[in-house]
Every structure is written in C-alpha cells, then in structure tokens.
Amino acid sequence: MPDSAFIIFIVFGFVWVAMGAIAIIALFKSEGQQIRFDKWGLLVTIPIIIPIVIVLLYQVIRPLI
C-alpha cells in the first residue's frame, strides 16, 4: 500500500485539471465566443501535456523494469 498516497495525489490532480478545463470552457461560452483549437492552442498545450504523459508512463513502467 505504499503507492496509495501517490494514486490519491494523481487522482486529485486529474480532478483539478478537469475542473480547470471545464471552467475555461464555461468562461468562453459565457462570453459567446466560439471554442476552437488552432495551431497556437496546440503550441501551448503540447509542452504541458507531454511531460505529464512521460512521467505517468514512467511510473507505470518502472515496477516492470
């Protein structure tokens, strides 16, 4: 059970990311703006998502090595 604290931390992080994404979408929709993702959105999103995915994959693969 030593990894249970880590699992709780990851779940808590995912909940906060989901709440943030929903808040941004709600903010844009309340102003009547159209939700769209162009190349600049990807330029900001990809450097944020890639390290998170790499760290999570490392944590999954580490016990198997």
PyRosetta script that sets phi, psi and omega in degrees:
from pyrosetta import init, pose_from_sequence

init()
pose = pose_from_sequence("MPDSAFIIFIVFGFVWVAMGAIAIIALFKSEGQQIRFDKWGLLVTIPIIIPIVIVLLYQVIRPLI")
pose.set_psi(1, 12.0)
pose.set_omega(1, -179.6)
pose.set_phi(2, -69.4)
pose.set_psi(2, -20.8)
pose.set_omega(2, -179.6)
pose.set_phi(3, -87.1)
pose.set_psi(3, -2.5)
pose.set_omega(3, -177.3)
pose.set_phi(4, -65.0)
pose.set_psi(4, -35.9)
pose.set_omega(4, 177.5)
pose.set_phi(5, -65.6)
pose.set_psi(5, -38.6)
pose.set_omega(5, 178.3)
pose.set_phi(6, -65.3)
pose.set_psi(6, -40.7)
pose.set_omega(6, 179.6)
pose.set_phi(7, -65.0)
pose.set_psi(7, -41.6)
pose.set_omega(7, 177.8)
pose.set_phi(8, -62.6)
pose.set_psi(8, -41.7)
pose.set_omega(8, 178.5)
pose.set_phi(9, -61.3)
pose.set_psi(9, -44.7)
pose.set_omega(9, -179.6)
pose.set_phi(10, -65.2)
pose.set_psi(10, -44.3)
pose.set_omega(10, 178.7)
pose.set_phi(11, -62.0)
pose.set_psi(11, -42.9)
pose.set_omega(11, 178.0)
pose.set_phi(12, -60.7)
pose.set_psi(12, -41.2)
pose.set_omega(12, 177.5)
pose.set_phi(13, -63.5)
pose.set_psi(13, -43.0)
pose.set_omega(13, 178.3)
pose.set_phi(14, -63.5)
pose.set_psi(14, -38.0)
pose.set_omega(14, 177.8)
pose.set_phi(15, -62.6)
pose.set_psi(15, -43.4)
pose.set_omega(15, 179.8)
pose.set_phi(16, -66.9)
pose.set_psi(16, -38.7)
pose.set_omega(16, 177.4)
pose.set_phi(17, -64.1)
pose.set_psi(17, -43.1)
pose.set_omega(17, 178.8)
pose.set_phi(18, -63.4)
pose.set_psi(18, -43.3)
pose.set_omega(18, 178.7)
pose.set_phi(19, -63.1)
pose.set_psi(19, -38.9)
pose.set_omega(19, 178.1)
pose.set_phi(20, -65.0)
pose.set_psi(20, -43.1)
pose.set_omega(20, 179.0)
pose.set_phi(21, -64.4)
pose.set_psi(21, -42.1)
pose.set_omega(21, 178.5)
pose.set_phi(22, -64.9)
pose.set_psi(22, -38.6)
pose.set_omega(22, 179.1)
pose.set_phi(23, -65.2)
pose.set_psi(23, -41.1)
pose.set_omega(23, 178.8)
pose.set_phi(24, -65.1)
pose.set_psi(24, -44.3)
pose.set_omega(24, 178.9)
pose.set_phi(25, -62.8)
pose.set_psi(25, -42.9)
pose.set_omega(25, 178.8)
pose.set_phi(26, -63.6)
pose.set_psi(26, -38.2)
pose.set_omega(26, 178.6)
pose.set_phi(27, -63.9)
pose.set_psi(27, -46.2)
pose.set_omega(27, 179.8)
pose.set_phi(28, -65.6)
pose.set_psi(28, -41.9)
pose.set_omega(28, -178.9)
pose.set_phi(29, -68.2)
pose.set_psi(29, -31.0)
pose.set_omega(29, -179.4)
pose.set_phi(30, -69.7)
pose.set_psi(30, -26.2)
pose.set_omega(30, 178.2)
pose.set_phi(31, -90.1)
pose.set_psi(31, 1.7)
pose.set_omega(31, 178.2)
pose.set_phi(32, 77.6)
pose.set_psi(32, 12.3)
pose.set_omega(32, 179.9)
pose.set_phi(33, -81.3)
pose.set_psi(33, 152.1)
pose.set_omega(33, 178.3)
pose.set_phi(34, -82.7)
pose.set_psi(34, 135.7)
pose.set_omega(34, 178.1)
pose.set_phi(35, -83.8)
pose.set_psi(35, 119.4)
pose.set_omega(35, 178.9)
pose.set_phi(36, -148.0)
pose.set_psi(36, 149.4)
pose.set_omega(36, 178.2)
pose.set_phi(37, -119.1)
pose.set_psi(37, 114.6)
pose.set_omega(37, 179.0)
pose.set_phi(38, -110.7)
pose.set_psi(38, -165.7)
pose.set_omega(38, -175.9)
pose.set_phi(39, -65.1)
pose.set_psi(39, -29.9)
pose.set_omega(39, -180.0)
pose.set_phi(40, -73.2)
pose.set_psi(40, -34.2)
pose.set_omega(40, 174.9)
pose.set_phi(41, -64.4)
pose.set_psi(41, -41.0)
pose.set_omega(41, 177.1)
pose.set_phi(42, -67.4)
pose.set_psi(42, -36.4)
pose.set_omega(42, 179.4)
pose.set_phi(43, -62.1)
pose.set_psi(43, -32.3)
pose.set_omega(43, 177.7)
pose.set_phi(44, -84.4)
pose.set_psi(44, -39.7)
pose.set_omega(44, -173.3)
pose.set_phi(45, -74.2)
pose.set_psi(45, -42.6)
pose.set_omega(45, -174.0)
pose.set_phi(46, -60.8)
pose.set_psi(46, -46.3)
pose.set_omega(46, 178.6)
pose.set_phi(47, -65.8)
pose.set_psi(47, -18.2)
pose.set_omega(47, 176.8)
pose.set_phi(48, -84.0)
pose.set_psi(48, -42.2)
pose.set_omega(48, -174.6)
pose.set_phi(49, -75.7)
pose.set_psi(49, -39.7)
pose.set_omega(49, -174.6)
pose.set_phi(50, -59.4)
pose.set_psi(50, -48.2)
pose.set_omega(50, 178.5)
pose.set_phi(51, -63.6)
pose.set_psi(51, -35.4)
pose.set_omega(51, 178.5)
pose.set_phi(52, -63.6)
pose.set_psi(52, -44.5)
pose.set_omega(52, -180.0)
pose.set_phi(53, -65.4)
pose.set_psi(53, -41.1)
pose.set_omega(53, -179.8)
pose.set_phi(54, -62.9)
pose.set_psi(54, -44.7)
pose.set_omega(54, -179.8)
pose.set_phi(55, -64.8)
pose.set_psi(55, -42.5)
pose.set_omega(55, 179.3)
pose.set_phi(56, -65.8)
pose.set_psi(56, -40.9)
pose.set_omega(56, 176.7)
pose.set_phi(57, -64.2)
pose.set_psi(57, -38.9)
pose.set_omega(57, 178.0)
pose.set_phi(58, -61.6)
pose.set_psi(58, -41.9)
pose.set_omega(58, 180.0)
pose.set_phi(59, -66.9)
pose.set_psi(59, -30.4)
pose.set_omega(59, 177.9)
pose.set_phi(60, -76.2)
pose.set_psi(60, -40.1)
pose.set_omega(60, -174.9)
pose.set_phi(61, -81.0)
pose.set_psi(61, -27.7)
pose.set_omega(61, -175.0)
pose.set_phi(62, -53.6)
pose.set_psi(62, -44.5)
pose.set_omega(62, 179.2)
pose.set_phi(63, -67.2)
pose.set_psi(63, -20.8)
pose.set_omega(63, -177.8)
pose.set_phi(64, -83.4)
pose.set_psi(64, -15.8)
pose.set_omega(64, -176.7)
pose.set_phi(65, -83.7)
pose.dump_pdb("model.pdb")
